[in-house]
Amino acid sequence: MGREYPEAPIVGVGAVIIDQDKVLLVRRANEPSRGRWSVPGGTVELGETLAQAVQREVREECHVEIRVGDVLSTFDLIQRDGQGRIRYHYVLIDLAAEYVQGEPQAGTDALEVRWVQEAEFNQMDIVPRLLPVLSIALQRRD
């Protein structure tokens, strides 16, 4: 099943990775939201748990290891084209994650990867739906 014009919704996961007072963000290499900052993540493969999927995606995109925590948010991403057809339909699940090890480097599906403090959020082109999720994750850490 293709990601563009899918026959059914696609389940995606994202990792809100916290290390001290910073969050690990990636600049997306692919649509939807190409070029915008987001949390690392991707689609769940057949037979994977949410935790396994998010660990794999973080390893592929950032080259770091994480400890997966609780679900922080769920979100429906439905984008239509000019004719009203559904171009993208994702059910996204963001999970809290703790940084364990590894030097962050952009891998597959990421143009850049970097640690970001909350004070920098308003200077970056972050996917808007993520801002409240990032704030909640940082508050839970305190």
N, CA, C and O atoms as CSV, one atom per row, in Angstrom:
chain,resi,resn,atom,element,x,y,z
A,1,MET,N,N,0.856,-1.182,0.000
A,1,MET,CA,C,0.000,0.000,0.000
A,1,MET,C,C,0.895,1.235,0.000
A,1,MET,O,O,1.803,1.344,0.824
A,2,GLY,N,N,0.643,2.166,-0.918
A,2,GLY,CA,C,1.419,3.385,-0.979
A,2,GLY,C,C,0.985,4.379,0.080
A,2,GLY,O,O,-0.148,4.337,0.559
A,3,ARG,N,N,1.882,5.263,0.439
A,3,ARG,CA,C,1.559,6.280,1.442
A,3,ARG,C,C,0.710,7.397,0.851
A,3,ARG,O,O,-0.109,8.003,1.541
A,4,GLU,N,N,0.917,7.660,-0.436
A,4,GLU,CA,C,0.128,8.691,-1.099
A,4,GLU,C,C,-1.082,8.010,-1.732
A,4,GLU,O,O,-0.946,6.992,-2.410
A,5,TYR,N,N,-2.264,8.578,-1.506
A,5,TYR,CA,C,-3.533,8.015,-1.963
A,5,TYR,C,C,-3.705,6.566,-1.462
A,5,TYR,O,O,-3.889,5.649,-2.262
A,6,PRO,N,N,-3.645,6.373,-0.151
A,6,PRO,CA,C,-3.749,5.017,0.403
A,6,PRO,C,C,-5.173,4.476,0.313
A,6,PRO,O,O,-6.132,5.231,0.148
A,7,GLU,N,N,-5.290,3.165,0.424
A,7,GLU,CA,C,-6.597,2.505,0.437
A,7,GLU,C,C,-7.190,2.470,1.839
A,7,GLU,O,O,-8.396,2.283,2.003
A,8,ALA,N,N,-6.347,2.649,2.843
A,8,ALA,CA,C,-6.780,2.627,4.244
A,8,ALA,C,C,-5.847,3.538,5.040
A,8,ALA,O,O,-4.753,3.858,4.573
A,9,PRO,N,N,-6.265,3.958,6.236
A,9,PRO,CA,C,-5.369,4.771,7.070
A,9,PRO,C,C,-4.074,4.014,7.383
A,9,PRO,O,O,-4.065,2.786,7.474
A,10,ILE,N,N,-2.997,4.760,7.544
A,10,ILE,CA,C,-1.688,4.204,7.873
A,10,ILE,C,C,-1.364,4.592,9.313
A,10,ILE,O,O,-1.521,5.752,9.694
A,11,VAL,N,N,-0.913,3.627,10.111
A,11,VAL,CA,C,-0.541,3.898,11.502
A,11,VAL,C,C,0.907,4.363,11.542
A,11,VAL,O,O,1.807,3.692,11.037
A,12,GLY,N,N,1.114,5.527,12.154
A,12,GLY,CA,C,2.454,6.070,12.305
A,12,GLY,C,C,2.758,6.333,13.766
A,12,GLY,O,O,1.854,6.576,14.566
A,13,VAL,N,N,4.047,6.284,14.111
A,13,VAL,CA,C,4.485,6.557,15.476
A,13,VAL,C,C,5.538,7.652,15.462
A,13,VAL,O,O,6.279,7.807,14.491
A,14,GLY,N,N,5.594,8.410,16.552
A,14,GLY,CA,C,6.611,9.427,16.731
A,14,GLY,C,C,7.167,9.334,18.132
A,14,GLY,O,O,6.453,8.966,19.065
A,15,ALA,N,N,8.445,9.666,18.289
A,15,ALA,CA,C,9.102,9.616,19.594
A,15,ALA,C,C,9.411,11.026,20.065
A,15,ALA,O,O,10.139,11.766,19.403
A,16,VAL,N,N,8.858,11.394,21.207
A,16,VAL,CA,C,9.193,12.670,21.839
A,16,VAL,C,C,10.332,12.349,22.807
A,16,VAL,O,O,10.106,11.967,23.955
A,17,ILE,N,N,11.564,12.516,22.310
A,17,ILE,CA,C,12.762,12.106,23.042
A,17,ILE,C,C,13.292,13.289,23.844
A,17,ILE,O,O,13.625,14.339,23.295
A,18,ILE,N,N,13.360,13.090,25.151
A,18,ILE,CA,C,13.815,14.139,26.058
A,18,ILE,C,C,15.167,13.734,26.637
A,18,ILE,O,O,15.369,12.590,27.042
A,19,ASP,N,N,16.083,14.691,26.667
A,19,ASP,CA,C,17.350,14.519,27.382
A,19,ASP,C,C,17.599,15.811,28.136
A,19,ASP,O,O,17.923,16.839,27.541
A,20,GLN,N,N,17.446,15.751,29.445
A,20,GLN,CA,C,17.531,16.908,30.325
A,20,GLN,C,C,16.459,17.919,29.922
A,20,GLN,O,O,15.273,17.652,30.113
A,21,ASP,N,N,16.844,19.074,29.369
A,21,ASP,CA,C,15.849,20.096,29.012
A,21,ASP,C,C,15.698,20.255,27.501
A,21,ASP,O,O,15.213,21.283,27.030
A,22,LYS,N,N,16.111,19.246,26.746
A,22,LYS,CA,C,16.072,19.333,25.286
A,22,LYS,C,C,15.250,18.199,24.691
A,22,LYS,O,O,15.097,17.131,25.283
A,23,VAL,N,N,14.720,18.474,23.483
A,23,VAL,CA,C,13.949,17.490,22.719
A,23,VAL,C,C,14.690,17.242,21.407
A,23,VAL,O,O,15.202,18.179,20.795
A,24,LEU,N,N,14.747,15.988,20.979
A,24,LEU,CA,C,15.395,15.655,19.714
A,24,LEU,C,C,14.385,15.814,18.576
A,24,LEU,O,O,13.350,15.148,18.554
A,25,LEU,N,N,14.700,16.706,17.632
A,25,LEU,CA,C,13.821,16.953,16.487
A,25,LEU,C,C,14.548,16.648,15.186
A,25,LEU,O,O,15.774,16.725,15.108
A,26,VAL,N,N,13.770,16.299,14.168
A,26,VAL,CA,C,14.306,16.055,12.830
A,26,VAL,C,C,13.608,16.990,11.846
A,26,VAL,O,O,12.436,17.330,12.011
A,27,ARG,N,N,14.354,17.397,10.819
A,27,ARG,CA,C,13.730,18.144,9.727
A,27,ARG,C,C,13.378,17.116,8.659
A,27,ARG,O,O,14.246,16.426,8.126
A,28,ARG,N,N,12.088,17.032,8.361
A,28,ARG,CA,C,11.554,15.973,7.503
A,28,ARG,C,C,12.077,16.071,6.069
A,28,ARG,O,O,12.132,17.152,5.483
A,29,ALA,N,N,12.461,14.912,5.519
A,29,ALA,CA,C,12.944,14.850,4.141
A,29,ALA,C,C,11.827,14.534,3.154
A,29,ALA,O,O,11.992,14.721,1.948
A,30,ASN,N,N,10.686,14.053,3.661
A,30,ASN,CA,C,9.602,13.610,2.778
A,30,ASN,C,C,8.270,14.245,3.155
A,30,ASN,O,O,8.089,14.740,4.268
A,31,GLU,N,N,7.342,14.220,2.201
A,31,GLU,CA,C,5.969,14.654,2.461
A,31,GLU,C,C,5.261,13.600,3.301
A,31,GLU,O,O,5.657,12.436,3.265
A,32,PRO,N,N,4.255,13.955,4.037
A,32,PRO,CA,C,3.786,15.325,4.231
A,32,PRO,C,C,4.716,16.114,5.161
A,32,PRO,O,O,5.458,15.537,5.955
A,33,SER,N,N,4.659,17.416,5.048
A,33,SER,CA,C,5.441,18.347,5.878
A,33,SER,C,C,6.939,18.317,5.592
A,33,SER,O,O,7.741,18.525,6.503
A,34,ARG,N,N,7.326,18.066,4.356
A,34,ARG,CA,C,8.741,18.089,3.978
A,34,ARG,C,C,9.366,19.423,4.354
A,34,ARG,O,O,8.797,20.482,4.089
A,35,GLY,N,N,10.555,19.365,4.978
A,35,GLY,CA,C,11.292,20.563,5.354
A,35,GLY,C,C,10.925,21.127,6.716
A,35,GLY,O,O,11.630,21.996,7.229
A,36,ARG,N,N,9.851,20.660,7.307
A,36,ARG,CA,C,9.439,21.138,8.633
A,36,ARG,C,C,10.075,20.260,9.708
A,36,ARG,O,O,10.447,19.112,9.465
A,37,TRP,N,N,10.187,20.836,10.899
A,37,TRP,CA,C,10.727,20.102,12.038
A,37,TRP,C,C,9.624,19.281,12.691
A,37,TRP,O,O,8.484,19.728,12.815
A,38,SER,N,N,9.991,18.068,13.107
A,38,SER,CA,C,9.045,17.153,13.731
A,38,SER,C,C,9.812,16.216,14.659
A,38,SER,O,O,11.032,16.317,14.790
A,39,VAL,N,N,9.093,15.317,15.290
A,39,VAL,CA,C,9.752,14.279,16.079
A,39,VAL,C,C,10.102,13.125,15.148
A,39,VAL,O,O,9.416,12.916,14.148
A,40,PRO,N,N,11.153,12.374,15.453
A,40,PRO,CA,C,11.472,11.221,14.616
A,40,PRO,C,C,10.384,10.164,14.720
A,40,PRO,O,O,9.771,9.985,15.772
A,41,GLY,N,N,10.159,9.477,13.627
A,41,GLY,CA,C,9.138,8.433,13.632
A,41,GLY,C,C,8.858,7.945,12.234
A,41,GLY,O,O,9.559,8.291,11.283
A,42,GLY,N,N,7.826,7.140,12.122
A,42,GLY,CA,C,7.459,6.584,10.830
A,42,GLY,C,C,6.322,5.605,10.988
A,42,GLY,O,O,5.585,5.648,11.973
A,43,THR,N,N,6.180,4.729,10.025
A,43,THR,CA,C,5.034,3.826,10.024
A,43,THR,C,C,5.341,2.515,10.744
A,43,THR,O,O,6.479,2.049,10.792
A,44,VAL,N,N,4.283,1.950,11.296
A,44,VAL,CA,C,4.372,0.659,11.970
A,44,VAL,C,C,4.342,-0.435,10.901
A,44,VAL,O,O,3.485,-0.433,10.018
A,45,GLU,N,N,5.288,-1.365,10.998
A,45,GLU,CA,C,5.325,-2.487,10.061
A,45,GLU,C,C,4.545,-3.666,10.636
A,45,GLU,O,O,4.380,-3.788,11.849
A,46,LEU,N,N,4.077,-4.513,9.756
A,46,LEU,CA,C,3.307,-5.681,10.154
A,46,LEU,C,C,4.076,-6.502,11.193
A,46,LEU,O,O,5.239,-6.846,10.985
A,47,GLY,N,N,3.416,-6.811,12.311
A,47,GLY,CA,C,4.020,-7.618,13.363
A,47,GLY,C,C,4.767,-6.834,14.422
A,47,GLY,O,O,5.215,-7.419,15.409
A,48,GLU,N,N,4.917,-5.519,14.249
A,48,GLU,CA,C,5.620,-4.691,15.227
A,48,GLU,C,C,4.661,-4.132,16.263
A,48,GLU,O,O,3.510,-3.818,15.959
A,49,THR,N,N,5.146,-4.012,17.487
A,49,THR,CA,C,4.421,-3.249,18.493
A,49,THR,C,C,4.735,-1.776,18.262
A,49,THR,O,O,5.648,-1.445,17.504
A,50,LEU,N,N,3.979,-0.890,18.914
A,50,LEU,CA,C,4.273,0.541,18.806
A,50,LEU,C,C,5.690,0.828,19.284
A,50,LEU,O,O,6.419,1.591,18.650
A,51,ALA,N,N,6.084,0.216,20.407
A,51,ALA,CA,C,7.421,0.449,20.962
A,51,ALA,C,C,8.509,-0.024,20.001
A,51,ALA,O,O,9.497,0.681,19.795
A,52,GLN,N,N,8.344,-1.190,19.420
A,52,GLN,CA,C,9.337,-1.696,18.467
A,52,GLN,C,C,9.439,-0.787,17.247
A,52,GLN,O,O,10.535,-0.501,16.767
A,53,ALA,N,N,8.297,-0.339,16.753
A,53,ALA,CA,C,8.287,0.527,15.570
A,53,ALA,C,C,8.994,1.843,15.842
A,53,ALA,O,O,9.795,2.297,15.025
A,54,VAL,N,N,8.707,2.457,16.976
A,54,VAL,CA,C,9.311,3.760,17.253
A,54,VAL,C,C,10.811,3.614,17.528
A,54,VAL,O,O,11.588,4.492,17.151
A,55,GLN,N,N,11.227,2.535,18.171
A,55,GLN,CA,C,12.664,2.318,18.378
A,55,GLN,C,C,13.380,2.141,17.041
A,55,GLN,O,O,14.450,2.713,16.832
A,56,ARG,N,N,12.802,1.358,16.143
A,56,ARG,CA,C,13.398,1.143,14.818
A,56,ARG,C,C,13.486,2.442,14.036
A,56,ARG,O,O,14.525,2.755,13.456
A,57,GLU,N,N,12.399,3.198,14.020
A,57,GLU,CA,C,12.379,4.453,13.260
A,57,GLU,C,C,13.397,5.456,13.797
A,57,GLU,O,O,14.064,6.137,13.018
A,58,VAL,N,N,13.519,5.550,15.115
A,58,VAL,CA,C,14.491,6.476,15.713
A,58,VAL,C,C,15.915,6.044,15.358
A,58,VAL,O,O,16.766,6.883,15.062
A,59,ARG,N,N,16.166,4.754,15.389
A,59,ARG,CA,C,17.486,4.232,15.015
A,59,ARG,C,C,17.796,4.589,13.557
A,59,ARG,O,O,18.906,5.026,13.251
A,60,GLU,N,N,16.821,4.405,12.654
A,60,GLU,CA,C,17.026,4.691,11.229
A,60,GLU,C,C,17.198,6.180,10.957
A,60,GLU,O,O,18.052,6.568,10.159
A,61,GLU,N,N,16.400,7.015,11.610
A,61,GLU,CA,C,16.416,8.452,11.324
A,61,GLU,C,C,17.493,9.215,12.070
A,61,GLU,O,O,18.004,10.213,11.563
A,62,CYS,N,N,17.851,8.759,13.276
A,62,CYS,CA,C,18.722,9.559,14.149
A,62,CYS,C,C,19.957,8.833,14.651
A,62,CYS,O,O,20.869,9.472,15.175
A,63,HIS,N,N,20.012,7.520,14.504
A,63,HIS,CA,C,21.135,6.717,14.996
A,63,HIS,C,C,21.298,6.795,16.509
A,63,HIS,O,O,22.422,6.789,17.011
A,64,VAL,N,N,20.194,6.869,17.235
A,64,VAL,CA,C,20.243,6.849,18.696
A,64,VAL,C,C,19.327,5.750,19.227
A,64,VAL,O,O,18.419,5.282,18.540
A,65,GLU,N,N,19.594,5.355,20.463
A,65,GLU,CA,C,18.783,4.356,21.153
A,65,GLU,C,C,17.927,5.061,22.197
A,65,GLU,O,O,18.365,6.022,22.831
A,66,ILE,N,N,16.702,4.573,22.368
A,66,ILE,CA,C,15.767,5.185,23.309
A,66,ILE,C,C,15.113,4.129,24.189
A,66,ILE,O,O,15.108,2.939,23.875
A,67,ARG,N,N,14.565,4.604,25.300
A,67,ARG,CA,C,13.693,3.795,26.161
A,67,ARG,C,C,12.295,4.370,25.978
A,67,ARG,O,O,12.073,5.552,26.242
A,68,VAL,N,N,11.359,3.556,25.532
A,68,VAL,CA,C,10.015,4.026,25.188
A,68,VAL,C,C,9.135,4.090,26.428
A,68,VAL,O,O,9.134,3.180,27.257
A,69,GLY,N,N,8.383,5.188,26.538
A,69,GLY,CA,C,7.465,5.385,27.650
A,69,GLY,C,C,6.015,5.318,27.201
A,69,GLY,O,O,5.650,4.536,26.323
A,70,ASP,N,N,5.200,6.157,27.824
A,70,ASP,CA,C,3.755,6.156,27.601
A,70,ASP,C,C,3.352,6.902,26.328
A,70,ASP,O,O,4.119,7.689,25.775
A,71,VAL,N,N,2.138,6.631,25.889
A,71,VAL,CA,C,1.535,7.387,24.787
A,71,VAL,C,C,1.247,8.802,25.283
A,71,VAL,O,O,0.641,8.988,26.338
A,72,LEU,N,N,1.688,9.796,24.513
A,72,LEU,CA,C,1.439,11.204,24.842
A,72,LEU,C,C,0.232,11.755,24.109
A,72,LEU,O,O,-0.534,12.542,24.667
A,73,SER,N,N,0.058,11.343,22.854
A,73,SER,CA,C,-1.059,11.876,22.069
A,73,SER,C,C,-1.363,10.970,20.887
A,73,SER,O,O,-0.530,10.175,20.452
A,74,THR,N,N,-2.575,11.114,20.384
A,74,THR,CA,C,-2.969,10.486,19.125
A,74,THR,C,C,-3.536,11.588,18.245
A,74,THR,O,O,-4.092,12.566,18.745
A,75,PHE,N,N,-3.394,11.429,16.942
A,75,PHE,CA,C,-3.775,12.497,16.026
A,75,PHE,C,C,-4.136,11.896,14.674
A,75,PHE,O,O,-3.458,10.991,14.187
A,76,ASP,N,N,-5.204,12.403,14.073
A,76,ASP,CA,C,-5.582,12.016,12.715
A,76,ASP,C,C,-5.037,13.054,11.747
A,76,ASP,O,O,-5.365,14.235,11.857
A,77,LEU,N,N,-4.220,12.632,10.812
A,77,LEU,CA,C,-3.708,13.517,9.766
A,77,LEU,C,C,-4.349,13.087,8.457
A,77,LEU,O,O,-4.024,12.033,7.911
A,78,ILE,N,N,-5.268,13.919,7.957
A,78,ILE,CA,C,-5.960,13.634,6.700
A,78,ILE,C,C,-5.782,14.855,5.800
A,78,ILE,O,O,-6.254,15.946,6.119
A,79,GLN,N,N,-5.100,14.661,4.679
A,79,GLN,CA,C,-4.892,15.747,3.722
A,79,GLN,C,C,-5.524,15.354,2.396
A,79,GLN,O,O,-5.338,14.243,1.901
A,80,ARG,N,N,-6.278,16.297,1.832
A,80,ARG,CA,C,-6.938,16.071,0.539
A,80,ARG,C,C,-6.225,16.864,-0.553
A,80,ARG,O,O,-5.583,17.880,-0.289
A,81,ASP,N,N,-6.352,16.379,-1.777
A,81,ASP,CA,C,-5.784,17.097,-2.916
A,81,ASP,C,C,-6.810,18.094,-3.453
A,81,ASP,O,O,-7.885,18.248,-2.874
A,82,GLY,N,N,-6.488,18.765,-4.546
A,82,GLY,CA,C,-7.363,19.777,-5.133
A,82,GLY,C,C,-8.709,19.258,-5.598
A,82,GLY,O,O,-9.661,20.031,-5.710
A,83,GLN,N,N,-8.808,17.965,-5.871
A,83,GLN,CA,C,-10.074,17.360,-6.293
A,83,GLN,C,C,-10.855,16.763,-5.120
A,83,GLN,O,O,-11.907,16.154,-5.314
A,84,GLY,N,N,-10.338,16.940,-3.909
A,84,GLY,CA,C,-11.022,16.427,-2.727
A,84,GLY,C,C,-10.705,14.979,-2.391
A,84,GLY,O,O,-11.254,14.431,-1.435
A,85,ARG,N,N,-9.826,14.355,-3.164
A,85,ARG,CA,C,-9.437,12.970,-2.865
A,85,ARG,C,C,-8.448,12.954,-1.698
A,85,ARG,O,O,-7.672,13.893,-1.523
A,86,ILE,N,N,-8.480,11.901,-0.917
A,86,ILE,CA,C,-7.569,11.794,0.224
A,86,ILE,C,C,-6.175,11.441,-0.280
A,86,ILE,O,O,-5.941,10.357,-0.814
A,87,ARG,N,N,-5.251,12.394,-0.095
A,87,ARG,CA,C,-3.868,12.195,-0.525
A,87,ARG,C,C,-3.057,11.468,0.548
A,87,ARG,O,O,-2.269,10.573,0.241
A,88,TYR,N,N,-3.257,11.860,1.814
A,88,TYR,CA,C,-2.591,11.215,2.949
A,88,TYR,C,C,-3.617,10.979,4.040
A,88,TYR,O,O,-4.481,11.823,4.279
A,89,HIS,N,N,-3.527,9.837,4.702
A,89,HIS,CA,C,-4.368,9.567,5.873
A,89,HIS,C,C,-3.547,8.730,6.852
A,89,HIS,O,O,-3.313,7.538,6.651
A,90,TYR,N,N,-3.119,9.407,7.921
A,90,TYR,CA,C,-2.338,8.752,8.969
A,90,TYR,C,C,-3.081,8.825,10.288
A,90,TYR,O,O,-3.758,9.813,10.573
A,91,VAL,N,N,-2.958,7.790,11.086
A,91,VAL,CA,C,-3.318,7.820,12.494
A,91,VAL,C,C,-1.971,7.828,13.209
A,91,VAL,O,O,-1.240,6.838,13.188
A,92,LEU,N,N,-1.651,8.961,13.844
A,92,LEU,CA,C,-0.329,9.153,14.442
A,92,LEU,C,C,-0.387,9.001,15.954
A,92,LEU,O,O,-1.284,9.532,16.610
A,93,ILE,N,N,0.567,8.281,16.493
A,93,ILE,CA,C,0.655,8.042,17.929
A,93,ILE,C,C,2.034,8.507,18.385
A,93,ILE,O,O,3.054,7.956,17.973
A,94,ASP,N,N,2.052,9.531,19.243
A,94,ASP,CA,C,3.312,10.046,19.778
A,94,ASP,C,C,3.561,9.429,21.145
A,94,ASP,O,O,2.689,9.428,22.013
A,95,LEU,N,N,4.774,8.904,21.318
A,95,LEU,CA,C,5.148,8.250,22.572
A,95,LEU,C,C,6.279,9.010,23.253
A,95,LEU,O,O,7.181,9.522,22.588
A,96,ALA,N,N,6.228,9.081,24.565
A,96,ALA,CA,C,7.332,9.644,25.334
A,96,ALA,C,C,8.519,8.692,25.205
A,96,ALA,O,O,8.341,7.476,25.133
A,97,ALA,N,N,9.720,9.245,25.177
A,97,ALA,CA,C,10.916,8.405,25.089
A,97,ALA,C,C,12.065,9.090,25.812
A,97,ALA,O,O,12.174,10.316,25.840
A,98,GLU,N,N,12.905,8.264,26.387
A,98,GLU,CA,C,14.086,8.748,27.086
A,98,GLU,C,C,15.309,8.404,26.248
A,98,GLU,O,O,15.450,7.276,25.775
A,99,TYR,N,N,16.185,9.375,26.068
A,99,TYR,CA,C,17.431,9.162,25.338
A,99,TYR,C,C,18.310,8.204,26.137
A,99,TYR,O,O,18.472,8.374,27.345
A,100,VAL,N,N,18.877,7.199,25.471
A,100,VAL,CA,C,19.759,6.238,26.132
A,100,VAL,C,C,21.202,6.423,25.675
A,100,VAL,O,O,22.096,6.615,26.500
A,101,GLN,N,N,21.436,6.364,24.345
A,101,GLN,CA,C,22.805,6.507,23.847
A,101,GLN,C,C,22.809,6.757,22.349
A,101,GLN,O,O,21.799,6.599,21.663
A,102,GLY,N,N,23.988,7.156,21.862
A,102,GLY,CA,C,24.192,7.375,20.437
A,102,GLY,C,C,24.373,8.848,20.128
A,102,GLY,O,O,23.827,9.714,20.812
A,103,GLU,N,N,25.142,9.116,19.096
A,103,GLU,CA,C,25.362,10.490,18.641
A,103,GLU,C,C,24.357,10.774,17.532
A,103,GLU,O,O,24.420,10.145,16.476
A,104,PRO,N,N,23.418,11.721,17.751
A,104,PRO,CA,C,22.398,11.982,16.733
A,104,PRO,C,C,22.998,12.385,15.385
A,104,PRO,O,O,23.809,13.308,15.301
A,105,GLN,N,N,22.587,11.679,14.342
A,105,GLN,CA,C,22.982,11.973,12.968
A,105,GLN,C,C,21.772,11.736,12.076
A,105,GLN,O,O,21.008,10.795,12.291
A,106,ALA,N,N,21.602,12.588,11.083
A,106,ALA,CA,C,20.479,12.418,10.159
A,106,ALA,C,C,20.672,11.149,9.340
A,106,ALA,O,O,21.712,10.944,8.715
A,107,GLY,N,N,19.656,10.312,9.358
A,107,GLY,CA,C,19.674,9.085,8.566
A,107,GLY,C,C,18.565,9.136,7.538
A,107,GLY,O,O,18.314,10.180,6.937
A,108,THR,N,N,17.903,8.013,7.336
A,108,THR,CA,C,16.820,7.957,6.364
A,108,THR,C,C,15.679,8.870,6.785
A,108,THR,O,O,15.375,8.976,7.973
A,109,ASP,N,N,15.064,9.509,5.850
A,109,ASP,CA,C,13.877,10.350,6.068
A,109,ASP,C,C,14.130,11.628,6.854
A,109,ASP,O,O,13.172,12.303,7.231
A,110,ALA,N,N,15.380,11.985,7.112
A,110,ALA,CA,C,15.671,13.211,7.865
A,110,ALA,C,C,16.715,14.046,7.125
A,110,ALA,O,O,17.747,13.532,6.693
A,111,LEU,N,N,16.428,15.347,6.985
A,111,LEU,CA,C,17.406,16.261,6.401
A,111,LEU,C,C,18.418,16.702,7.452
A,111,LEU,O,O,19.604,16.865,7.165
A,112,GLU,N,N,17.926,16.893,8.675
A,112,GLU,CA,C,18.756,17.311,9.810
A,112,GLU,C,C,18.193,16.699,11.074
A,112,GLU,O,O,17.028,16.303,11.124
A,113,VAL,N,N,19.026,16.628,12.089
A,113,VAL,CA,C,18.580,16.202,13.411
A,113,VAL,C,C,19.338,17.036,14.440
A,113,VAL,O,O,20.540,17.261,14.304
A,114,ARG,N,N,18.620,17.495,15.475
A,114,ARG,CA,C,19.309,18.274,16.510
A,114,ARG,C,C,18.496,18.339,17.792
A,114,ARG,O,O,17.273,18.198,17.800
A,115,TRP,N,N,19.237,18.561,18.883
A,115,TRP,CA,C,18.612,18.780,20.185
A,115,TRP,C,C,18.143,20.222,20.251
A,115,TRP,O,O,18.877,21.135,19.870
A,116,VAL,N,N,16.921,20.433,20.733
A,116,VAL,CA,C,16.309,21.763,20.738
A,116,VAL,C,C,15.721,22.052,22.116
A,116,VAL,O,O,15.059,21.201,22.711
A,117,GLN,N,N,15.970,23.265,22.616
A,117,GLN,CA,C,15.353,23.705,23.868
A,117,GLN,C,C,14.007,24.346,23.559
A,117,GLN,O,O,13.788,24.847,22.456
A,118,GLU,N,N,13.109,24.326,24.536
A,118,GLU,CA,C,11.761,24.862,24.337
A,118,GLU,C,C,11.784,26.326,23.897
A,118,GLU,O,O,10.930,26.742,23.115
A,119,ALA,N,N,12.732,27.102,24.378
A,119,ALA,CA,C,12.826,28.518,24.010
A,119,ALA,C,C,13.071,28.715,22.515
A,119,ALA,O,O,12.807,29.795,21.986
A,120,GLU,N,N,13.569,27.694,21.831
A,120,GLU,CA,C,13.857,27.782,20.392
A,120,GLU,C,C,12.662,27.416,19.512
A,120,GLU,O,O,12.690,27.665,18.307
A,121,PHE,N,N,11.621,26.832,20.090
A,121,PHE,CA,C,10.498,26.330,19.296
A,121,PHE,C,C,9.894,27.394,18.385
A,121,PHE,O,O,9.594,27.116,17.224
A,122,ASN,N,N,9.713,28.622,18.906
A,122,ASN,CA,C,9.038,29.654,18.107
A,122,ASN,C,C,9.911,30.181,16.970
A,122,ASN,O,O,9.418,30.916,16.114
A,123,GLN,N,N,11.185,29.827,16.940
A,123,GLN,CA,C,12.082,30.254,15.862
A,123,GLN,C,C,12.205,29.189,14.771
A,123,GLN,O,O,12.895,29.389,13.771
A,124,MET,N,N,11.531,28.060,14.975
A,124,MET,CA,C,11.656,26.937,14.044
A,124,MET,C,C,10.313,26.655,13.377
A,124,MET,O,O,9.256,26.959,13.930
A,125,ASP,N,N,10.370,26.081,12.204
A,125,ASP,CA,C,9.157,25.703,11.475
A,125,ASP,C,C,8.755,24.289,11.905
A,125,ASP,O,O,8.942,23.320,11.170
A,126,ILE,N,N,8.199,24.203,13.117
A,126,ILE,CA,C,7.789,22.918,13.686
A,126,ILE,C,C,6.364,22.614,13.237
A,126,ILE,O,O,5.520,23.508,13.179
A,127,VAL,N,N,6.102,21.351,12.920
A,127,VAL,CA,C,4.747,20.919,12.579
A,127,VAL,C,C,3.825,21.393,13.705
A,127,VAL,O,O,4.004,20.979,14.850
A,128,PRO,N,N,2.833,22.261,13.406
A,128,PRO,CA,C,2.039,22.918,14.455
A,128,PRO,C,C,1.371,21.990,15.461
A,128,PRO,O,O,1.323,22.317,16.647
A,129,ARG,N,N,0.858,20.849,15.027
A,129,ARG,CA,C,0.152,19.963,15.957
A,129,ARG,C,C,1.056,19.436,17.064
A,129,ARG,O,O,0.572,18.968,18.095
A,130,LEU,N,N,2.383,19.511,16.850
A,130,LEU,CA,C,3.319,18.965,17.831
A,130,LEU,C,C,3.613,19.898,18.994
A,130,LEU,O,O,4.022,19.432,20.058
A,131,LEU,N,N,3.419,21.194,18.826
A,131,LEU,CA,C,3.813,22.139,19.877
A,131,LEU,C,C,3.202,21.813,21.236
A,131,LEU,O,O,3.935,21.782,22.224
A,132,PRO,N,N,1.886,21.566,21.336
A,132,PRO,CA,C,1.350,21.216,22.655
A,132,PRO,C,C,1.877,19.880,23.177
A,132,PRO,O,O,2.042,19.714,24.385
A,133,VAL,N,N,2.141,18.938,22.292
A,133,VAL,CA,C,2.668,17.633,22.702
A,133,VAL,C,C,4.069,17.796,23.293
A,133,VAL,O,O,4.387,17.196,24.320
A,134,LEU,N,N,4.902,18.607,22.643
A,134,LEU,CA,C,6.255,18.846,23.145
A,134,LEU,C,C,6.215,19.523,24.509
A,134,LEU,O,O,6.977,19.165,25.407
A,135,SER,N,N,5.332,20.494,24.661
A,135,SER,CA,C,5.206,21.193,25.949
A,135,SER,C,C,4.777,20.242,27.058
A,135,SER,O,O,5.320,20.286,28.162
A,136,ILE,N,N,3.806,19.385,26.768
A,136,ILE,CA,C,3.342,18.408,27.765
A,136,ILE,C,C,4.486,17.474,28.163
A,136,ILE,O,O,4.677,17.193,29.347
A,137,ALA,N,N,5.237,16.998,27.188
A,137,ALA,CA,C,6.342,16.076,27.475
A,137,ALA,C,C,7.394,16.739,28.355
A,137,ALA,O,O,7.916,16.115,29.279
A,138,LEU,N,N,7.704,17.993,28.073
A,138,LEU,CA,C,8.698,18.702,28.885
A,138,LEU,C,C,8.181,18.962,30.294
A,138,LEU,O,O,8.951,18.897,31.252
A,139,GLN,N,N,6.894,19.256,30.437
A,139,GLN,CA,C,6.314,19.467,31.768
A,139,GLN,C,C,6.321,18.177,32.578
A,139,GLN,O,O,6.576,18.212,33.782
A,140,ARG,N,N,6.052,17.060,31.957
A,140,ARG,CA,C,6.048,15.767,32.649
A,140,ARG,C,C,7.433,15.420,33.179
A,140,ARG,O,O,7.569,14.755,34.205
A,141,ARG,N,N,8.448,15.874,32.476
A,141,ARG,CA,C,9.835,15.599,32.863
A,141,ARG,C,C,10.184,16.295,34.168
A,141,ARG,O,O,10.972,15.780,34.961
A,142,ASP,N,N,9.598,17.466,34.390
A,142,ASP,CA,C,9.936,18.263,35.587
A,142,ASP,C,C,9.485,17.647,36.874
A,142,ASP,O,O,9.709,18.216,37.942
